[in-house]
Amino acid sequence: MQHVAARGARIPALGMGTWQLKGAECRDAVSAALELGYRHLDTAQIYENEADVGAALAESGVPRDEVFVTTKVWYERARRDDLLRSVDESLRRLKLDHVDLLLLHWPNAEVPLAESMGALDEAVERGLTRSIGVSNFPSAMLRNALELAPLSVNQVEYHPYLRQDEVAAVCRARGMAMVAYSPIAQGRVFEDATLRAIGAPHGKSGGQVALRWLLQQSGVVAIPRSSKRAHLAANLDIFDFELDAAEMRTIGQLSEGRRLIDPPWAPDWD
Ligand SMILES: NC(=O)c1ccc[n+]([C@@H]2O[C@H](COP(=O)([O-])OP(=O)(O)OC[C@H]3O[C@@H](n4cnc5c(N)ncnc54)[C@H](OP(=O)(O)O)[C@@H]3O)[C@@H](O)[C@H]2O)c1
């Protein structure tokens, strides 16, 4: 497995997303992923599946220190005391004494950035997480946050239909990783004629091409989600081929600048 270095953190470049997976479906998918060789799991307080992720991890027999676990604090809990309480609750559900990465899930305009960033830092000092980051932070806000805390990651929507040049530039300049969420555009890439045509001579699907395109960019990590063992295996099977510069450029031109994830509480994007 390829890794991405991010200010002290060493992140497996391909992780498993778990949004919308719950209960037995979540436990089975996480178990399958760990069996297949995934060593990076992405959950969040708001996904209501931390207990399932933790149970599957515990049952897997994979040593804790071999798995990179990320969780997120919901943006409505961005005040110091509440943020730290949220982390304690997450760890209790995960049955872990620490996570590897703790993210603030969305910015919260009503809470001073210094307060939330200070609380993330405090979570590191208390040993609750090894590293910290943010999610859904546009570039200017990310720069401000970086003045306040040593962030390793910004997790943002990123796939062939949405460029992230501004955020990527800040991440690269500051040695952070940019974690691509919805990296297969929630399934759309599988039907894409351009991606399929690029994949065909490599014997790869549109989804595998999209994931390979992400991971060939420096500092980029991807966290596709699947509930199905065969899909999880296919998403991991991207380390035996390479896209050339022309193929990378062609995929980079598919962007439409439209977001799949744009809730009412989203900030003004770049
Ligand atoms: N920070 C944030 O605000 C934020 C927001 C969104 C997502 N995320 C994170 O990013 C993760 C991934 O994003 P996402 O869940 O939005 O979507 P995604 O990973 O882009 O796409 C998931 C969809 O693709 C399908 N799929 C996966 N592999 C496939 C394959 N090999 N062949 C065919 N279909 C396949 C899945 O269905 P099957 O189950 O049938 O395979 C599912 O419907 C989330 O789970 C979450 O951990 C974070």
The ligand as an SDF file (V2000), in Angstrom:
LIG
                    3D

 48 52  0  0  0  0  0  0  0  0999 V2000
  -16.1400   14.9990    5.0420 N   0  0  0  0  0  0  0  0  0  0  0  0
  -17.3130   14.9950    4.4450 C   0  0  0  0  0  0  0  0  0  0  0  0
  -18.0970   15.9480    4.5510 O   0  0  0  0  0  0  0  0  0  0  0  0
  -17.6970   13.8090    3.6120 C   0  0  0  0  0  0  0  0  0  0  0  0
  -18.7690   13.9110    2.7090 C   0  0  0  0  0  0  0  0  0  0  0  0
  -19.0580   12.8030    1.9210 C   0  0  0  0  0  0  0  0  0  0  0  0
  -18.3130   11.6350    2.0460 C   0  0  0  0  0  0  0  0  0  0  0  0
  -17.2910   11.5470    2.9540 N   0  0  0  0  0  0  0  0  0  0  0  0
  -16.4890   10.3040    3.1110 C   0  0  0  0  0  0  0  0  0  0  0  0
  -16.0800    9.8470    1.8320 O   0  0  0  0  0  0  0  0  0  0  0  0
  -16.5420    8.5230    1.6310 C   0  0  0  0  0  0  0  0  0  0  0  0
  -16.8060    8.2430    0.1610 C   0  0  0  0  0  0  0  0  0  0  0  0
  -17.7380    9.1360   -0.4000 O   0  0  0  0  0  0  0  0  0  0  0  0
  -19.2600    8.7130   -0.7250 P   0  0  0  0  0  0  0  0  0  0  0  0
  -19.6960    7.7010    0.2360 O   0  0  0  0  0  0  0  0  0  0  0  0
  -20.0300    9.9830   -0.8350 O   0  0  0  0  0  0  0  0  0  0  0  0
  -19.2250    8.1340   -2.2150 O   0  0  0  0  0  0  0  0  0  0  0  0
  -18.2260    7.3340   -3.1730 P   0  0  0  0  0  0  0  0  0  0  0  0
  -17.2300    6.5570   -2.4180 O   0  0  0  0  0  0  0  0  0  0  0  0
  -17.7620    8.2830   -4.2230 O   0  0  0  0  0  0  0  0  0  0  0  0
  -19.2520    6.3390   -3.9000 O   0  0  0  0  0  0  0  0  0  0  0  0
  -19.9610    5.3530   -3.1890 C   0  0  0  0  0  0  0  0  0  0  0  0
  -20.9590    4.6740   -4.1430 C   0  0  0  0  0  0  0  0  0  0  0  0
  -20.2280    4.0070   -5.1920 O   0  0  0  0  0  0  0  0  0  0  0  0
  -20.6400    2.6360   -5.2520 C   0  0  0  0  0  0  0  0  0  0  0  0
  -19.4480    1.8360   -5.5490 N   0  0  0  0  0  0  0  0  0  0  0  0
  -18.2930    1.7790   -4.8120 C   0  0  0  0  0  0  0  0  0  0  0  0
  -17.3910    0.9760   -5.3960 N   0  0  0  0  0  0  0  0  0  0  0  0
  -17.9720    0.4940   -6.5320 C   0  0  0  0  0  0  0  0  0  0  0  0
  -17.5280   -0.3910   -7.5380 C   0  0  0  0  0  0  0  0  0  0  0  0
  -16.3040   -0.9130   -7.5120 N   0  0  0  0  0  0  0  0  0  0  0  0
  -18.3940   -0.6620   -8.5770 N   0  0  0  0  0  0  0  0  0  0  0  0
  -19.6200   -0.0930   -8.6100 C   0  0  0  0  0  0  0  0  0  0  0  0
  -20.0830    0.7680   -7.6770 N   0  0  0  0  0  0  0  0  0  0  0  0
  -19.2900    1.0470   -6.6330 C   0  0  0  0  0  0  0  0  0  0  0  0
  -21.1940    2.3270   -3.8740 C   0  0  0  0  0  0  0  0  0  0  0  0
  -22.2000    1.3320   -3.9750 O   0  0  0  0  0  0  0  0  0  0  0  0
  -21.9940   -0.1810   -3.3980 P   0  0  0  0  0  0  0  0  0  0  0  0
  -22.1060   -0.0790   -1.9110 O   0  0  0  0  0  0  0  0  0  0  0  0
  -23.1190   -0.9180   -4.0580 O   0  0  0  0  0  0  0  0  0  0  0  0
  -20.6450   -0.6590   -3.8530 O   0  0  0  0  0  0  0  0  0  0  0  0
  -21.8180    3.6570   -3.4780 C   0  0  0  0  0  0  0  0  0  0  0  0
  -23.1230    3.7790   -4.0110 O   0  0  0  0  0  0  0  0  0  0  0  0
  -17.7880    8.4540    2.5370 C   0  0  0  0  0  0  0  0  0  0  0  0
  -18.2460    7.1340    2.7320 O   0  0  0  0  0  0  0  0  0  0  0  0
  -17.2810    9.1690    3.7550 C   0  0  0  0  0  0  0  0  0  0  0  0
  -16.4500    8.3010    4.5220 O   0  0  0  0  0  0  0  0  0  0  0  0
  -16.9720   12.6280    3.7140 C   0  0  0  0  0  0  0  0  0  0  0  0
  1  2  1  0
  2  3  2  0
  2  4  1  0
  4  5  1  0
  4 48  2  0
  5  6  2  0
  6  7  1  0
  7  8  2  0
  8  9  1  0
  8 48  1  0
  9 10  1  0
  9 46  1  0
 10 11  1  0
 11 12  1  0
 11 44  1  0
 12 13  1  0
 13 14  1  0
 14 15  2  0
 14 16  1  0
 14 17  1  0
 17 18  1  0
 18 19  2  0
 18 20  1  0
 18 21  1  0
 21 22  1  0
 22 23  1  0
 23 24  1  0
 23 42  1  0
 24 25  1  0
 25 26  1  0
 25 36  1  0
 26 27  1  0
 26 35  1  0
 27 28  2  0
 28 29  1  0
 29 30  1  0
 29 35  2  0
 30 31  1  0
 30 32  2  0
 32 33  1  0
 33 34  2  0
 34 35  1  0
 36 37  1  0
 36 42  1  0
 37 38  1  0
 38 39  2  0
 38 40  1  0
 38 41  1  0
 42 43  1  0
 44 45  1  0
 44 46  1  0
 46 47  1  0
M  CHG  2   8   1  16  -1
M  END
$$$$
